[in-house]
Amino acid sequence: MQSKNLLYRLYYGWWKNIDKFIFSLIILLFLIGLFFSLVSTSLIVSDKLDTNDYSFFFKHLVFIMLGIIIIFIFSSIDQNKLFKYSIIVFIFSLTFLLLVPLIGTEVKGSKRWIDLYLLPRFQPIELVKPFLIIFISLILCSQKYTNILFKYSFSLLVTLGIALLLSLQPDIGQTLLVLFSWSILIFTSGVSIFFLIFLFSSLIIVFFYLIFFVTKFEYIKNRLISFFDSESGTYNFQSDKALESITSGGFFGKGIGEGTLKNRVPEAHTDYIISVISEEFGVIAIILILFLFLLFIYSVFKKVYLENDEKVKLILVGSISLILMQTMIHVGVNIRLFPTTGMTLPFISYGGSSIISISILSGIILNLTKTKVN
């Protein structure tokens, strides 16, 4: 009886203080992803093939249920404990990232995953990203070290170390995402725009040196050439099919289960989910989904404007910018605005690692946007 009362008080206190509008948007986006995983990949395909196999949908459902538990945990713990535990988890996740070259699972020429007993094909970078945001923010706002140049340099070294590990997998999309997150955080902290321009000019020079003179990164050069000249290679097959699907779907789509992209392109339910949805439900569905993302981003930035704690401001800006950039890259690849990167759409795409990552970010956002209790 006492345990029930304790759980009730815990839940009541959590529900009373969280931003219910932001929480509702998070749950709505998750439910949209679950709905599309059922009607666009599991339900209709099972009926047509008479297989009665709904494993894809049930796996997605389990991941989302796990994600909601993660959201509750991260949004309910004390803020100071959140910062303290985040450093520990960040170091723990870095260990997994370091192990990828040694014991990682290779899929289609890339070694990005580790097979865990309960979570096969887990991608360590998805665990690193949320805590990297907190780690960098705490460094930049540290009162222990007052030398701002030291803070920038230390945070940059950590970020470059992670970027190097990602580039060796290779995973250029996540590499750019990590570097972008760092640049957003130091720009928000007040660094000179000229310093950023100099830094990114240097990184661009290094990037082009790697792709033109280092054999391991030659695939990036081929992908870029193929992107700008579609007749020069085969790297555009997936993006071309995705764009065709969006075009053929029109404004209102072909209808539930009538799309063909999921059968023609590998991993369409992760990297090309926007195209799958657009083909079957039309551009109107994509507009509504993007509107929900913009509403979510606006709601968080509104909280940032009212916040006085610099650490909280940085973490919120970094978290929501990470979600925004990942969404833009995913949509950009699907409409062939960017080269293929293998980036999932937050909340919507299938994938255990991706759902866990966005759940952690959502929990952190809900924690830092809670009503302050005096």
C-alpha positions as CSV (number, residue, x, y, z in Angstrom):
1,M,0.0,0.0,0.0
2,Q,2.8,2.4,0.9
3,S,4.6,1.5,-2.4
4,K,1.5,2.3,-4.3
5,N,1.2,5.7,-2.5
6,L,4.8,6.4,-3.2
7,L,4.4,5.6,-6.9
8,Y,1.3,7.8,-7.1
9,R,3.1,10.7,-5.4
10,L,6.0,10.3,-7.8
11,Y,3.8,10.2,-10.8
12,Y,1.6,13.1,-9.6
13,G,4.7,15.3,-8.9
14,W,6.1,14.4,-12.3
15,W,2.9,15.1,-14.2
16,K,2.2,18.3,-12.3
17,N,5.6,19.9,-13.2
18,I,6.3,18.7,-16.8
19,D,5.4,20.8,-19.8
20,K,2.3,18.9,-20.9
21,F,2.2,20.4,-24.4
22,I,5.8,19.4,-25.2
23,F,5.1,15.9,-23.8
24,S,1.9,15.6,-25.9
25,L,3.9,16.5,-29.1
26,I,6.5,13.9,-28.3
27,I,3.9,11.2,-27.7
28,L,2.0,12.2,-30.8
29,L,5.2,12.0,-33.0
30,F,6.0,8.5,-31.6
31,L,2.4,7.4,-32.3
32,I,2.6,8.7,-35.8
33,G,5.8,6.6,-36.4
34,L,4.1,3.6,-34.9
35,F,1.0,4.1,-37.1
36,F,3.1,4.3,-40.3
37,S,5.1,1.2,-39.3
38,L,1.9,-0.7,-39.1
39,V,-0.1,0.5,-42.2
40,S,2.8,1.1,-44.5
41,T,5.0,-1.9,-43.8
42,S,3.4,-4.6,-41.6
43,L,-0.4,-4.7,-41.9
44,I,-0.9,-4.5,-45.7
45,V,2.2,-6.5,-46.6
46,S,1.1,-9.3,-44.3
47,D,-2.4,-9.4,-45.8
48,K,-1.1,-9.4,-49.4
49,L,1.5,-12.1,-48.8
50,D,-0.7,-14.0,-46.3
51,T,2.1,-14.3,-43.9
52,N,0.5,-12.9,-40.7
53,D,3.9,-11.6,-39.7
54,Y,3.7,-8.4,-37.7
55,S,7.1,-8.7,-36.1
56,F,8.2,-5.3,-37.5
57,F,5.3,-3.5,-35.9
58,F,5.7,-5.3,-32.6
59,K,9.4,-4.6,-32.4
60,H,8.7,-0.9,-33.1
61,L,6.0,-1.0,-30.3
62,V,8.4,-2.5,-27.8
63,F,11.1,0.1,-28.6
64,I,8.5,2.9,-28.1
65,M,7.3,1.5,-24.8
66,L,11.0,1.3,-23.7
67,G,11.4,4.9,-25.0
68,I,8.5,6.1,-22.9
69,I,10.1,4.5,-19.8
70,I,13.4,6.2,-20.6
71,I,11.5,9.6,-21.0
72,F,9.9,9.2,-17.6
73,I,13.2,8.3,-15.9
74,F,15.2,11.2,-17.5
75,S,12.5,13.8,-17.0
76,S,11.8,12.9,-13.4
77,I,15.2,12.8,-11.8
78,D,16.7,15.8,-10.0
79,Q,18.5,18.3,-12.4
80,N,21.8,18.1,-10.6
81,K,21.7,14.3,-10.6
82,L,20.9,14.5,-14.3
83,F,24.1,16.4,-15.0
84,K,26.1,14.1,-12.7
85,Y,24.8,10.8,-14.2
86,S,25.1,12.1,-17.7
87,I,28.9,12.5,-17.4
88,I,29.1,8.9,-16.2
89,V,26.8,7.6,-19.1
90,F,28.8,9.7,-21.6
91,I,32.1,8.0,-20.6
92,F,30.3,4.6,-20.6
93,S,28.9,5.3,-24.2
94,L,32.3,6.4,-25.4
95,T,33.7,3.1,-24.3
96,F,31.2,1.3,-26.6
97,L,32.1,3.7,-29.4
98,L,35.8,2.8,-29.0
99,L,34.9,-0.9,-29.1
100,V,33.1,-0.6,-32.5
101,P,36.3,-1.0,-34.6
102,L,37.3,-4.1,-32.5
103,I,34.1,-6.1,-32.0
104,G,31.6,-4.1,-34.1
105,T,29.3,-5.7,-36.7
106,E,29.9,-4.8,-40.3
107,V,26.9,-4.2,-42.6
108,K,27.3,-3.2,-46.2
109,G,30.9,-2.0,-45.8
110,S,30.3,0.0,-42.6
111,K,31.1,-1.1,-39.1
112,R,28.8,1.1,-36.9
113,W,27.0,-1.4,-34.7
114,I,27.6,-3.7,-31.7
115,D,25.5,-6.8,-31.1
116,L,24.2,-6.7,-27.5
117,Y,22.1,-9.5,-26.0
118,L,18.9,-7.5,-25.5
119,L,19.5,-5.0,-28.3
120,P,21.1,-6.5,-31.4
121,R,22.8,-4.1,-33.8
122,F,23.0,-1.3,-31.3
123,Q,24.6,1.9,-32.7
124,P,26.8,3.5,-29.9
125,I,26.8,6.9,-31.4
126,E,23.0,7.2,-30.8
127,L,23.8,6.9,-27.1
128,V,26.8,9.3,-27.3
129,K,24.9,12.2,-28.9
130,P,22.5,13.2,-26.2
131,F,25.2,13.1,-23.5
132,L,27.8,14.9,-25.7
133,I,25.4,17.9,-25.7
134,I,25.3,17.9,-21.8
135,F,29.1,17.2,-21.6
136,I,30.0,20.2,-23.8
137,S,27.4,22.5,-22.2
138,L,28.8,21.7,-18.7
139,I,32.4,22.4,-19.9
140,L,31.4,25.7,-21.4
141,C,29.5,26.8,-18.3
142,S,32.1,25.4,-15.8
143,Q,33.0,27.8,-13.0
144,K,36.0,25.7,-12.1
145,Y,37.9,26.8,-15.3
146,T,37.6,30.4,-16.3
147,N,39.8,30.3,-19.4
148,I,37.3,30.3,-22.3
149,L,40.0,29.3,-24.8
150,F,40.7,26.2,-22.7
151,K,37.0,25.3,-22.6
152,Y,36.6,25.7,-26.4
153,S,39.8,23.7,-27.0
154,F,39.0,20.9,-24.7
155,S,35.4,20.5,-26.0
156,L,36.7,20.6,-29.5
157,L,39.3,17.9,-28.9
158,V,36.6,15.6,-27.4
159,T,34.3,16.3,-30.4
160,L,37.1,15.7,-32.9
161,G,37.9,12.5,-31.2
162,I,34.3,11.3,-31.6
163,A,34.2,12.6,-35.2
164,L,37.4,10.6,-36.0
165,L,35.9,7.4,-34.6
166,L,32.8,8.0,-36.7
167,S,34.7,8.8,-39.9
168,L,36.6,5.5,-39.5
169,Q,33.4,3.4,-39.4
170,P,32.7,5.2,-41.8
171,D,29.6,7.4,-41.0
172,I,29.9,10.8,-42.5
173,G,26.4,11.8,-41.7
174,Q,26.8,11.3,-37.9
175,T,30.3,12.9,-38.1
176,L,28.8,16.1,-39.6
177,L,25.9,16.0,-37.0
178,V,28.4,15.8,-34.1
179,L,30.5,18.7,-35.5
180,F,27.4,20.8,-36.1
181,S,26.2,20.2,-32.5
182,W,29.5,21.4,-31.1
183,S,29.5,24.5,-33.3
184,I,25.9,25.4,-32.3
185,L,26.8,25.2,-28.6
186,I,30.0,27.3,-28.8
187,F,28.2,29.8,-31.0
188,T,25.3,30.1,-28.5
189,S,27.9,30.5,-25.7
190,G,29.1,33.7,-27.3
191,V,32.1,32.7,-29.5
192,S,33.1,35.1,-32.3
193,I,31.6,34.3,-35.7
194,F,35.0,34.9,-37.2
195,F,36.5,32.1,-35.1
196,L,33.8,29.8,-36.3
197,I,34.4,30.7,-40.0
198,F,38.2,30.1,-39.5
199,L,37.5,26.8,-37.8
200,F,35.1,25.5,-40.4
201,S,37.4,26.7,-43.3
202,S,40.1,24.6,-41.7
203,L,37.8,21.6,-41.3
204,I,36.7,21.8,-45.0
205,I,40.3,21.8,-46.1
206,V,41.0,18.7,-44.0
207,F,37.8,17.1,-45.3
208,F,38.8,17.6,-49.0
209,Y,42.3,16.3,-48.3
210,L,40.9,13.1,-46.7
211,I,38.5,12.3,-49.6
212,F,41.0,13.0,-52.3
213,F,44.2,11.6,-50.9
214,V,43.1,9.0,-48.3
215,T,41.9,5.7,-49.8
216,K,39.6,4.8,-46.9
217,F,37.5,8.0,-47.6
218,E,37.3,7.5,-51.4
219,Y,33.7,6.4,-51.1
220,I,32.7,9.9,-50.0
221,K,34.3,11.4,-53.1
222,N,32.5,8.9,-55.3
223,R,29.2,9.7,-53.5
224,L,29.7,13.4,-54.0
225,I,30.6,13.0,-57.7
226,S,27.6,10.8,-58.1
227,F,25.3,13.3,-56.4
228,F,26.3,16.1,-58.7
229,D,26.5,13.9,-61.8
230,S,23.8,11.2,-61.7
231,E,25.3,9.4,-64.7
232,S,28.7,9.0,-63.1
233,G,27.9,6.3,-60.5
234,T,25.3,4.2,-58.7
235,Y,25.1,6.0,-55.4
236,N,21.9,7.8,-56.3
237,F,19.7,4.8,-56.8
238,Q,18.1,5.0,-53.4
239,S,17.6,8.8,-53.5
240,D,16.3,8.7,-57.1
241,K,13.7,6.0,-56.1
242,A,12.8,8.0,-53.0
243,L,12.2,11.2,-55.1
244,E,10.2,9.2,-57.6
245,S,8.0,7.9,-54.8
246,I,7.3,11.4,-53.4
247,T,6.4,12.6,-56.9
248,S,4.2,9.6,-57.7
249,G,2.4,10.0,-54.4
250,G,1.2,13.4,-55.3
251,F,-0.7,15.6,-52.8
252,F,-2.9,12.8,-51.3
253,G,-0.9,9.7,-52.0
254,K,-1.6,6.3,-53.6
255,G,-3.4,4.9,-50.6
256,I,-2.5,2.7,-47.6
257,G,-0.2,-0.2,-48.6
258,E,-0.1,0.8,-52.3
259,G,3.5,2.2,-52.2
260,T,6.4,0.3,-53.7
261,L,9.4,2.1,-52.3
262,K,9.6,-0.1,-49.2
263,N,10.1,-3.1,-51.5
264,R,12.6,-1.5,-53.9
265,V,14.9,0.2,-51.5
266,P,16.7,-1.5,-48.5
267,E,16.1,0.1,-45.1
268,A,13.4,2.3,-46.5
269,H,11.6,2.2,-43.2
270,T,14.5,3.9,-41.5
271,D,16.5,6.2,-43.9
272,Y,13.6,6.9,-46.4
273,I,10.5,6.8,-44.2
274,I,9.5,10.3,-45.4
275,S,9.3,9.0,-49.0
276,V,7.4,5.9,-47.9
277,I,4.8,8.0,-46.1
278,S,4.6,10.5,-49.0
279,E,4.1,7.8,-51.6
280,E,1.1,6.3,-49.7
281,F,-0.4,9.3,-47.9
282,G,0.8,12.2,-50.0
283,V,2.7,15.4,-49.5
284,I,-0.1,16.7,-47.2
285,A,1.0,14.0,-44.6
286,I,4.6,15.2,-44.8
287,I,3.5,18.9,-44.3
288,L,1.6,17.9,-41.2
289,I,4.5,16.0,-39.8
290,L,7.0,18.8,-40.4
291,F,4.5,21.2,-38.9
292,L,4.5,19.1,-35.7
293,F,8.3,19.2,-35.6
294,L,8.3,23.0,-36.0
295,L,5.7,23.3,-33.3
296,F,7.9,21.1,-31.0
297,I,11.0,23.1,-31.8
298,Y,9.2,26.4,-31.3
299,S,7.8,25.3,-27.9
300,V,11.3,24.4,-26.7
301,F,12.9,27.6,-27.9
302,K,10.1,29.6,-26.1
303,K,11.2,27.9,-22.9
304,V,14.9,28.7,-23.7
305,Y,13.9,32.4,-23.9
306,L,12.4,32.3,-20.4
307,E,15.3,30.4,-18.8
308,N,18.0,32.1,-16.8
309,D,20.4,29.2,-16.1
310,E,23.1,29.2,-18.8
311,K,23.7,25.5,-18.6
312,V,20.0,24.7,-19.1
313,K,19.9,27.1,-22.0
314,L,22.8,25.5,-23.8
315,I,21.6,22.0,-23.3
316,L,18.1,22.8,-24.5
317,V,19.5,24.7,-27.6
318,G,21.9,21.9,-28.3
319,S,19.2,19.2,-27.9
320,I,16.6,20.8,-30.1
321,S,19.2,21.9,-32.7
322,L,20.4,18.2,-32.9
323,I,16.8,17.1,-33.6
324,L,16.2,19.9,-36.1
325,M,19.4,19.2,-38.0
326,Q,18.8,15.5,-38.2
327,T,15.3,16.1,-39.5
328,M,16.6,18.5,-42.1
329,I,19.2,16.0,-43.3
330,H,16.7,13.2,-43.5
331,V,14.2,15.2,-45.5
332,G,17.0,16.7,-47.6
333,V,18.3,13.2,-48.6
334,N,14.8,12.1,-49.5
335,I,14.2,15.0,-51.8
336,R,17.8,14.7,-53.2
337,L,18.9,18.0,-51.8
338,F,21.8,16.2,-50.0
339,P,23.9,13.1,-50.8
340,T,22.8,9.8,-49.1
341,T,23.9,9.8,-45.5
342,G,21.8,7.0,-43.8
343,M,20.1,9.4,-41.3
344,T,16.9,8.4,-39.5
345,L,13.9,10.7,-38.9
346,P,13.6,11.4,-35.2
347,F,10.5,9.8,-33.5
348,I,9.2,8.4,-36.8
349,S,11.8,6.0,-38.3
350,Y,12.1,2.4,-37.1
351,G,15.2,1.5,-35.2
352,G,16.0,0.6,-31.6
353,S,19.1,2.8,-31.3
354,S,17.4,5.8,-32.9
355,I,14.3,5.5,-30.7
356,I,16.4,5.2,-27.5
357,S,18.5,8.2,-28.5
358,I,15.5,10.5,-29.2
359,S,13.8,9.2,-26.0
360,I,16.8,10.3,-24.0
361,L,16.9,13.7,-25.7
362,S,13.1,14.0,-25.1
363,G,13.5,13.1,-21.4
364,I,16.3,15.7,-21.0
365,I,14.2,18.4,-22.7
366,L,11.2,17.6,-20.5
367,N,13.4,17.7,-17.4
368,L,14.8,21.1,-18.2
369,T,11.5,22.6,-19.2
370,K,9.7,21.5,-16.1
371,T,7.9,24.1,-13.9
372,K,10.5,25.2,-11.3
373,V,9.4,24.2,-7.7
374,N,10.5,26.7,-5.1
